[in-house]
Amino acid sequence: MTTPTLILQGERDTFGNRTELEEYSLSDRVTLTFIPDGDHSFKPRKASGYTEPQNRQLAADKIAAFIKEVCQ
């Protein structure tokens, strides 16, 4: 893969949780960022101490930073 790529993934995503994804061999062009205690929609469990709005803001911040870095 030659195109810079950002993957935002909930740590508990049923389509690939943190443990599973950390075992993948990804291109150096891929940035993999985990959203704390998030499921596929980044929604955390109440007991985690994280909120869905916090996780969505984190995702937006990571996207903005990635775009800024790639477009320099």
C-alpha positions in Angstrom: 0.0 0.0 0.0 1.4 3.4 -0.9 -1.4 5.7 0.0 -1.4 7.1 3.5 -4.3 5.5 5.4 -5.9 6.1 8.8 -7.8 3.3 10.5 -9.8 4.3 13.5 -10.9 1.2 15.4 -12.9 0.7 18.6 -10.9 -1.4 21.1 -13.9 -3.7 21.4 -15.1 -3.7 17.8 -16.6 -7.1 17.0 -15.2 -6.8 13.4 -11.7 -6.7 14.8 -10.8 -5.8 18.4 -7.4 -4.4 19.5 -5.9 -7.8 20.3 -6.8 -9.1 16.8 -5.7 -6.0 14.9 -2.3 -5.7 16.7 -1.4 -9.1 15.2 -1.9 -7.9 11.6 1.1 -7.0 9.5 0.2 -3.6 8.1 2.0 -1.3 5.6 4.1 1.4 7.0 1.7 3.8 5.3 -1.2 2.7 7.6 -1.8 4.5 10.9 -3.9 2.4 13.2 -5.5 4.3 16.1 -7.7 2.7 18.8 -10.7 4.4 20.3 -10.8 3.6 24.1 -13.2 0.9 25.1 -15.2 1.6 21.9 -17.3 -0.8 19.9 -17.8 -0.6 16.2 -19.6 2.8 16.6 -17.0 3.9 19.2 -19.6 3.6 22.0 -17.8 2.7 25.2 -19.3 0.8 28.2 -20.7 3.1 30.9 -18.3 1.6 33.5 -15.3 2.4 31.4 -15.2 6.1 32.3 -15.3 7.1 28.6 -18.3 8.6 26.9 -19.4 8.3 23.3 -19.1 12.1 22.7 -15.5 12.0 24.0 -14.7 9.0 21.7 -16.2 10.8 18.7 -14.3 13.9 19.5 -11.1 11.9 19.8 -11.8 10.3 16.4 -12.4 13.7 14.8 -9.2 15.1 16.3 -7.2 12.1 15.0 -8.7 12.5 11.5 -7.9 16.2 11.5 -4.3 15.6 12.7 -3.9 12.9 10.1 -5.1 15.1 7.2 -2.9 17.9 8.4 0.2 15.6 8.5 -0.5 14.0 5.1 -1.2 17.3 3.3 2.1 19.0 4.4 
